[in-house]
């Protein structure tokens, strides 16, 4: 009987060994081609957990870098926008000239047209879109935060615009023409009094006098009253000055003097035949000067106050309207509603905690424990303060072009020019720009950290995942030699004849 068993020394283990070496050669060939030690984390052996952790760190860093790149675009564009806004402010401020009055064919002055254009440009910048977001609407970023200039100034439908709010406020401040003051003369006594306790019109501040034979009582009481009592005749050249506070927080003075003749436009009143007649002359000229001051300085101050009533809505405040009609005898302001008053700002406008900033309402996480704050609301004081000055100059009626209008524009130009310089206590555009600059710096620093981190992590990860081609080549050469020896030995065994075997 013939024995058909394998030749001596031959077994399945030899084939298995050859197959293993072949598999090793294929893996080394793959490593040499791809540069990677393994196709799966499992193939990395004991280093697989470290590789998974490093890869996760790298992916997180990449996500942060994407956010940082997007924030870089938004912050740079926002910074540029704020710079443009400041340029508009500076250029308009330079254009406000108290000594210039040039009425154009359309009934507005050159300075008014300049102010209108400045307001329009300011609104356009506020409504600009940056990398898919409207930056001046707080957390409401999907639509423009400000109304159009036409609706803001002229209103829409039943909603009153700034011009109407300003006009009503002017009526409340001017009253019958003398700034809500009553002025009487009787029995040698001239009495000047506020017409009630309310926020409108002139408020008596002080009275100074060089009048001889006259007793002057300082303003007192509520509402305040002052008086001049003639006990004889004053002398030519002697004067009386009344200092008046106005609705925008500023003050003005009205001065009258004893003259050879009565000249109201110059503030001169003549001596009468008796002290009673002199008191009547004083009352007449003082009334004229109060009316002129009401039509100029008070009208300018009233417009500025009205701009605050209309534009200052930060933190959910409603625009303010004069409680009327009638307006010329009004005694209070009331909240304007969505139905009757244009809401010029349409962005996020909820109340903030004391000391909180809109900046902190919008944040971007740029590192594990680092966020940058860059929120802005278009009705923050830094923006509305300047918009108010533009709107006032653009809205006041100068079309008559007379002496009063020239004096009014002069008063406005002086007042608004000073306001555009950002008086102490007002939030400035520069302060907002500095906060955005700090956010840019934080964003940049985070980006630099992530770039360094990514480089370090990638180096470690490469050491774990990538093959050393020189090392792989040596292993392949050694394996190839071993495989050749194994194949030769196997071949010899397979070539043994049955006769030799038997």
C-alpha positions as CSV (number, residue, x, y, z in Angstrom):
1,X,0.0,0.0,0.0
2,X,1.3,3.6,-1.0
3,X,1.8,6.2,1.7
4,X,0.3,9.6,0.4
5,X,1.2,11.7,3.4
6,X,3.2,14.9,3.0
7,X,6.9,14.6,2.5
8,X,9.1,14.7,5.6
9,X,9.4,18.2,7.2
10,X,6.4,19.5,5.3
11,X,3.3,20.7,7.2
12,X,0.5,23.4,7.1
13,X,2.5,25.6,9.4
14,X,5.1,26.1,6.7
15,X,2.3,27.4,4.3
16,X,0.9,29.5,7.1
17,X,4.3,31.1,7.7
18,X,4.7,31.9,4.0
19,X,1.2,33.4,3.9
20,X,2.1,35.5,7.0
21,X,5.3,36.8,5.4
22,X,3.4,37.6,2.2
23,X,0.8,39.6,4.2
24,X,3.6,41.4,6.0
25,X,5.2,42.2,2.7
26,X,1.9,43.6,1.3
27,X,1.5,45.7,4.4
28,X,5.0,47.1,4.1
29,X,4.4,47.8,0.4
30,X,1.2,49.7,1.4
31,X,3.1,51.7,4.1
32,X,5.8,52.5,1.5
33,X,3.1,53.7,-0.9
34,X,0.8,55.6,1.4
35,X,3.2,56.6,4.1
36,X,0.8,55.5,6.8
37,X,1.4,52.7,9.3
38,X,-2.2,51.5,9.3
39,X,-5.5,52.0,7.6
40,X,-7.4,51.9,10.9
41,X,-6.7,53.1,14.4
42,X,-6.8,49.4,15.5
43,X,-3.7,48.8,13.4
44,X,-1.7,51.3,15.5
45,X,-1.7,48.9,18.5
46,X,-1.0,50.4,21.9
47,X,-0.7,54.0,20.3
48,X,-4.3,54.0,18.9
49,X,-5.8,55.8,22.0
50,X,-3.2,58.5,21.8
51,X,-3.8,58.9,18.0
52,X,-7.5,59.2,18.5
53,X,-7.0,61.9,21.2
54,X,-4.6,63.8,19.0
55,X,-6.8,63.6,16.0
56,X,-9.8,64.9,18.1
57,X,-7.6,67.8,19.3
58,X,-6.6,68.6,15.7
59,X,-10.3,68.6,14.5
60,X,-11.3,70.9,17.4
61,X,-8.5,73.2,16.6
62,X,-9.6,73.2,12.9
63,X,-13.1,74.1,13.9
64,X,-11.9,77.0,16.1
65,X,-9.7,78.2,13.2
66,X,-12.7,78.3,10.9
67,X,-14.6,80.4,13.4
68,X,-11.5,82.7,13.8
69,X,-11.3,83.1,10.1
70,X,-15.0,84.1,9.9
71,X,-14.6,86.5,12.8
72,X,-11.5,88.1,11.2
73,X,-13.7,89.1,8.3
74,X,-16.5,90.4,10.5
75,X,-14.3,92.3,12.9
76,X,-12.2,93.9,10.1
77,X,-15.3,95.0,8.2
78,X,-16.9,96.3,11.4
79,X,-13.8,98.2,12.3
80,X,-13.7,99.8,8.8
81,X,-17.4,100.7,9.1
82,X,-16.8,102.5,12.4
83,X,-13.9,104.3,10.9
84,X,-16.1,105.5,8.0
85,X,-18.7,106.6,10.5
86,X,-16.2,108.7,12.4
87,X,-15.1,110.2,9.1
88,X,-18.7,111.3,8.4
89,X,-18.9,112.9,11.9
90,X,-15.6,114.7,11.4
91,X,-16.4,116.0,8.0
92,X,-19.9,117.2,9.0
93,X,-18.6,118.9,12.1
94,X,-16.2,120.8,9.9
95,X,-19.0,121.9,7.6
96,X,-21.1,123.4,10.4
97,X,-20.3,127.1,10.3
98,X,-22.2,129.5,12.5
99,X,-21.2,132.4,10.2
100,X,-22.5,131.0,7.0
101,X,-26.0,130.9,5.6
102,X,-26.6,129.9,2.0
103,X,-30.2,129.2,1.2
104,X,-30.6,126.9,-1.8
105,X,-33.4,126.8,-4.4
106,X,-35.1,123.9,-2.7
107,X,-35.6,125.9,0.6
108,X,-32.8,124.3,2.6
109,X,-29.3,125.6,3.3
110,X,-26.0,124.0,2.3
111,X,-25.3,122.9,5.8
112,X,-28.7,121.3,6.0
113,X,-28.2,119.3,2.8
114,X,-24.8,118.3,4.1
115,X,-26.4,117.1,7.4
116,X,-29.1,115.1,5.5
117,X,-26.5,113.4,3.4
118,X,-24.4,112.6,6.5
119,X,-27.4,111.0,8.2
120,X,-28.2,109.0,5.1
121,X,-24.6,107.7,4.8
122,X,-24.6,106.9,8.6
123,X,-27.8,104.8,8.2
124,X,-26.4,103.1,5.1
125,X,-23.3,102.1,7.1
126,X,-25.4,100.9,10.0
127,X,-27.5,98.8,7.6
128,X,-24.5,97.2,5.8
129,X,-24.2,93.4,5.8
130,X,-21.0,91.7,6.9
131,X,-20.3,88.0,6.2
132,X,-24.0,87.2,6.3
133,X,-24.9,89.3,9.3
134,X,-26.2,92.8,10.1
135,X,-23.7,93.8,12.8
136,X,-25.7,96.7,14.3
137,X,-28.8,94.9,15.3
138,X,-27.5,93.0,18.4
139,X,-28.5,89.4,18.2
140,X,-31.0,90.2,15.5
141,X,-28.8,89.8,12.5
142,X,-31.1,88.8,9.7
143,X,-32.4,92.2,8.7
144,X,-31.3,95.8,8.5
145,X,-31.5,97.4,12.0
146,X,-32.5,100.9,10.9
147,X,-35.4,102.3,9.0
148,X,-34.9,104.3,5.8
149,X,-34.1,108.0,6.1
150,X,-37.4,109.0,4.4
151,X,-39.5,107.2,7.0
152,X,-37.3,108.3,9.9
153,X,-37.7,112.0,8.9
154,X,-41.2,112.1,7.4
155,X,-42.9,109.1,9.0
156,X,-45.1,106.6,7.3
157,X,-48.8,106.2,7.4
158,X,-50.1,106.9,10.9
159,X,-46.5,106.8,12.3
160,X,-45.1,110.2,12.9
161,X,-41.5,110.8,11.8
162,X,-38.8,113.0,13.5
163,X,-40.0,116.2,11.8
164,X,-43.5,115.9,13.3
165,X,-42.2,115.0,16.7
166,X,-39.8,118.0,16.5
167,X,-42.5,120.3,15.4
168,X,-44.8,119.3,18.3
169,X,-42.0,119.7,20.7
170,X,-41.2,123.2,19.4
171,X,-44.8,124.2,20.0
172,X,-44.6,122.9,23.5
173,X,-41.4,124.8,24.1
174,X,-42.2,128.1,22.4
175,X,-45.8,128.3,23.6
176,X,-47.4,131.5,22.4
177,X,-44.0,132.8,21.3
178,X,-42.1,133.7,24.5
179,X,-40.8,130.4,25.6
180,X,-43.6,129.5,28.1
181,X,-42.9,132.6,30.2
182,X,-45.5,135.2,31.3
183,X,-44.4,138.8,31.3
184,X,-46.4,141.6,32.8
185,X,-46.0,145.2,33.9
186,X,-48.1,147.1,36.4
187,X,-47.6,149.9,38.9
188,X,-43.9,150.1,38.1
189,X,-43.3,146.4,38.6
190,X,-42.2,144.1,35.7
191,X,-42.9,140.4,36.6
192,X,-41.5,137.5,34.6
193,X,-42.7,134.0,35.5
194,X,-42.7,130.4,34.2
195,X,-46.2,129.3,33.1
196,X,-46.1,126.1,35.1
197,X,-44.1,123.1,36.4
198,X,-43.3,121.1,33.2
199,X,-40.3,120.2,31.1
200,X,-41.0,122.7,28.3
201,X,-39.8,126.2,27.4
202,X,-37.4,128.5,29.2
203,X,-36.6,128.1,32.8
204,X,-35.5,131.1,34.9
205,X,-32.0,130.7,36.1
206,X,-30.7,134.0,37.3
207,X,-31.2,137.8,36.8
208,X,-28.4,140.3,37.1
209,X,-28.9,144.1,37.0
210,X,-27.0,147.4,37.0
211,X,-30.3,149.4,37.0
212,X,-30.3,152.2,39.5
213,X,-33.5,152.9,41.4
214,X,-34.8,149.3,40.8
215,X,-35.2,146.4,43.1
216,X,-34.6,143.0,41.4
217,X,-35.9,139.8,43.0
218,X,-34.0,136.7,42.1
219,X,-36.0,133.7,40.6
220,X,-37.7,131.7,43.2
221,X,-40.7,129.5,43.9
222,X,-42.2,126.7,41.8
223,X,-42.8,127.6,39.1
224,X,-40.2,130.3,39.4
225,X,-40.9,134.0,39.3
226,X,-38.6,137.1,39.1
227,X,-39.5,140.8,39.2
228,X,-38.1,144.3,38.8
229,X,-39.6,147.1,40.8
230,X,-38.8,150.7,39.7
231,X,-38.6,153.1,42.6
232,X,-37.2,155.8,40.4
233,X,-35.5,156.2,37.0
234,X,-32.4,154.2,36.0
235,X,-29.7,155.9,33.8
236,X,-29.0,155.4,30.1
237,X,-26.6,152.5,29.5
238,X,-27.6,150.5,32.6
239,X,-28.8,147.0,31.9
240,X,-30.7,143.9,33.0
241,X,-29.7,140.4,32.0
242,X,-32.0,137.3,32.4
243,X,-30.3,133.9,32.2
244,X,-32.5,131.1,30.9
245,X,-32.1,127.4,31.0
246,X,-33.3,125.4,27.9
247,X,-34.6,121.9,27.3
248,X,-31.3,120.5,25.9
249,X,-29.4,121.3,29.1
250,X,-27.8,124.5,27.8
251,X,-28.6,128.1,28.7
252,X,-28.9,131.5,27.0
253,X,-29.1,135.1,28.1
254,X,-31.3,138.0,27.2
255,X,-30.0,141.5,27.9
256,X,-31.9,144.8,27.7
257,X,-30.4,148.2,28.2
258,X,-31.6,151.7,28.9
259,X,-31.3,153.7,25.7
260,X,-31.9,157.2,24.4
261,X,-34.7,155.7,22.3
262,X,-36.6,152.4,22.3
263,X,-35.0,150.0,19.7
264,X,-36.4,146.5,20.4
265,X,-34.1,144.7,17.9
266,X,-31.1,146.1,19.7
267,X,-32.6,145.4,23.2
268,X,-32.8,149.2,24.0
269,X,-35.7,150.6,26.0
270,X,-36.2,154.4,26.6
271,X,-36.9,156.0,29.9
272,X,-40.6,156.9,30.3
273,X,-42.1,160.0,31.9
274,X,-42.6,158.0,35.1
275,X,-41.2,154.8,36.6
276,X,-44.5,153.1,35.6
277,X,-43.9,154.1,31.9
278,X,-40.3,153.0,32.2
279,X,-41.5,149.6,33.5
280,X,-43.9,149.4,30.5
281,X,-41.0,150.1,28.1
282,X,-38.9,147.5,29.7
283,X,-41.7,145.0,29.5
284,X,-42.2,145.7,25.7
285,X,-38.6,145.4,24.8
286,X,-37.9,142.4,27.0
287,X,-40.9,140.6,25.4
288,X,-39.4,141.3,22.0
289,X,-36.0,139.9,23.0
290,X,-37.6,136.8,24.6
291,X,-39.6,136.1,21.5
292,X,-36.4,136.4,19.4
293,X,-34.5,134.1,21.7
294,X,-37.4,131.7,21.6
295,X,-37.3,131.6,17.8
296,X,-33.6,131.1,17.7
297,X,-31.8,129.6,20.7
298,X,-34.8,128.0,22.2
299,X,-35.9,126.6,18.9
300,X,-32.5,125.1,18.4
301,X,-32.5,123.6,21.9
302,X,-36.0,122.3,21.5
303,X,-35.0,120.5,18.3
304,X,-32.0,118.9,20.1
305,X,-34.3,117.8,22.9
306,X,-36.8,116.4,20.4
307,X,-34.1,114.4,18.8
308,X,-33.4,112.8,22.1
309,X,-37.1,112.1,22.6
310,X,-37.2,110.4,19.2
311,X,-33.9,108.6,18.8
312,X,-33.0,107.6,22.3
313,X,-34.7,104.2,22.6
314,X,-31.8,102.1,24.0
315,X,-32.8,99.3,26.3
316,X,-36.4,99.1,25.2
317,X,-37.3,102.7,25.9
318,X,-40.2,104.1,23.9
319,X,-39.9,107.3,21.9
320,X,-41.4,110.3,23.6
321,X,-44.1,112.5,22.3
322,X,-45.6,115.7,23.6
323,X,-48.9,115.0,25.3
324,X,-51.2,116.9,23.0
325,X,-52.9,118.5,21.2
326,X,-53.0,121.2,22.2
327,X,-49.2,121.3,22.2
328,X,-48.5,124.9,23.1
329,X,-49.9,124.5,26.6
330,X,-48.8,120.9,27.1
331,X,-47.3,119.9,30.4
332,X,-46.0,116.4,29.9
333,X,-44.4,113.8,27.5
334,X,-45.9,110.4,26.8
335,X,-44.7,107.3,25.2
336,X,-45.1,107.0,21.5
337,X,-46.5,103.8,20.3
338,X,-45.9,101.5,17.3
339,X,-49.2,102.8,15.9
340,X,-48.5,106.5,16.1
341,X,-44.7,106.9,16.1
342,X,-42.0,105.7,13.7
343,X,-39.8,103.2,15.5
344,X,-36.5,104.0,13.7
345,X,-34.5,101.2,15.2
346,X,-35.6,97.7,14.4
347,X,-32.8,95.6,15.9
348,X,-32.6,93.8,19.3
349,X,-33.7,96.3,22.0
350,X,-34.3,94.4,25.2
351,X,-33.3,95.9,28.6
352,X,-29.8,95.2,29.8
353,X,-28.6,94.8,33.4
354,X,-27.0,97.9,34.9
355,X,-23.5,98.2,33.5
356,X,-24.0,95.5,30.9
357,X,-22.8,96.1,27.4
358,X,-24.3,95.0,24.0
359,X,-20.8,93.8,23.2
360,X,-21.4,90.8,25.6
361,X,-24.7,89.9,23.9
362,X,-23.0,88.5,20.9
363,X,-20.0,86.2,21.4
364,X,-17.9,83.8,19.4
365,X,-16.0,81.0,21.0
366,X,-12.5,80.9,19.6
367,X,-10.8,78.6,22.1
368,X,-11.9,76.0,24.7
369,X,-12.4,78.7,27.4
370,X,-12.1,81.9,25.4
371,X,-14.9,83.9,23.7
372,X,-14.7,87.3,22.1
373,X,-17.5,89.8,22.4
374,X,-18.5,91.9,19.5
375,X,-22.3,92.7,19.7
376,X,-23.5,96.2,18.8
377,X,-26.9,97.9,18.8
378,X,-27.5,100.8,16.5
379,X,-29.4,102.8,19.1
380,X,-26.4,102.9,21.5
381,X,-25.6,106.5,22.5
382,X,-22.3,106.4,20.5
383,X,-24.4,106.2,17.3
384,X,-27.7,108.0,18.2
385,X,-25.9,111.0,19.7
386,X,-24.3,111.8,16.3
387,X,-27.4,110.9,14.3
388,X,-29.4,113.3,16.4
389,X,-27.1,116.2,15.4
390,X,-27.4,115.4,11.7
391,X,-31.2,115.0,11.9
392,X,-31.7,118.3,13.8
393,X,-29.8,120.4,11.3
394,X,-31.5,118.6,8.4
395,X,-35.1,119.0,9.8
396,X,-35.4,122.6,11.1
397,X,-37.3,124.9,8.7
398,X,-35.0,127.6,7.3
399,X,-37.0,128.3,4.2
400,X,-38.0,131.8,5.1
401,X,-34.4,132.9,5.0
402,X,-34.9,135.9,7.2
403,X,-33.1,137.3,10.2
404,X,-34.6,134.8,12.6
405,X,-33.6,131.9,10.3
406,X,-30.0,133.1,10.0
407,X,-29.7,133.5,13.7
408,X,-31.3,130.1,14.2
409,X,-28.8,128.3,11.9
410,X,-26.0,130.2,13.6
411,X,-27.2,128.9,17.0
412,X,-27.7,125.4,15.6
413,X,-24.3,125.3,13.9
414,X,-22.6,126.3,17.1
415,X,-24.6,123.9,19.3
416,X,-24.3,120.9,17.0
417,X,-20.7,121.5,16.2
418,X,-19.9,121.3,19.9
419,X,-22.2,118.2,20.3
420,X,-20.4,116.4,17.5
421,X,-17.2,116.7,19.4
422,X,-18.7,114.3,21.9
423,X,-18.9,116.2,25.2
424,X,-17.7,114.5,28.4
425,X,-20.2,112.0,29.6
426,X,-21.4,110.8,26.2
427,X,-20.5,107.4,24.8
428,X,-18.1,107.9,21.9
429,X,-17.7,106.0,18.6
430,X,-14.0,105.8,19.5
431,X,-14.8,103.8,22.7
432,X,-16.9,101.3,20.7
433,X,-14.1,101.1,18.0
434,X,-11.6,100.3,20.8
435,X,-13.7,97.5,22.1
436,X,-13.9,96.0,18.6
437,X,-10.2,96.4,18.2
438,X,-9.7,94.5,21.5
439,X,-11.9,91.7,20.1
440,X,-9.8,91.7,16.9
441,X,-6.6,91.3,19.0
442,X,-8.2,88.5,21.0
443,X,-9.2,86.8,17.8
444,X,-5.8,87.2,16.3
445,X,-4.0,85.8,19.4
446,X,-6.4,82.8,19.5
447,X,-5.6,82.1,15.8
448,X,-1.8,82.2,16.5
449,X,-2.2,79.8,19.5
450,X,-4.2,77.4,17.4
451,X,-1.7,77.5,14.5
452,X,1.1,76.6,17.0
453,X,-1.0,73.9,18.6
454,X,-2.0,72.4,15.3
455,X,1.6,72.2,14.2
456,X,2.7,70.5,17.5
457,X,-0.2,68.1,17.4
458,X,0.3,67.2,13.8
459,X,4.0,66.5,14.5
460,X,3.1,64.1,17.3
461,X,0.3,62.5,15.2
462,X,2.6,62.0,12.2
463,X,5.1,60.2,14.5
464,X,2.3,57.8,15.4
465,X,0.5,57.4,12.1
466,X,3.1,57.8,9.5
467,X,5.8,55.3,8.5
468,X,9.5,55.9,8.2
469,X,10.2,55.0,4.6
470,X,13.8,54.1,5.3
471,X,12.7,51.8,8.1
472,X,10.0,50.2,6.0
473,X,12.6,49.7,3.2
474,X,15.0,47.8,5.6
475,X,12.1,45.7,6.9
476,X,11.0,44.9,3.3
477,X,14.6,43.8,2.3
478,X,14.9,41.6,5.4
479,X,11.5,40.1,4.8
480,X,12.2,39.5,1.2
481,X,15.4,37.6,2.1
482,X,13.5,35.5,4.6
483,X,10.7,34.8,2.2
484,X,13.2,33.8,-0.6
485,X,14.8,31.3,1.8
486,X,11.5,29.9,2.9
487,X,10.3,29.6,-0.7
488,X,13.5,27.7,-1.6
489,X,13.2,25.3,1.3
490,X,9.5,24.7,0.5
491,X,10.4,24.2,-3.2
492,X,13.0,21.6,-2.3
493,X,10.5,19.7,-0.2
494,X,7.9,19.8,-3.0
495,X,10.4,18.5,-5.5
496,X,11.1,15.3,-3.5
497,X,9.8,12.3,-5.6
498,X,7.6,9.6,-4.3
499,X,10.4,7.1,-4.9
500,X,12.9,9.2,-2.9
501,X,10.3,9.7,-0.2
502,X,9.6,5.9,0.0
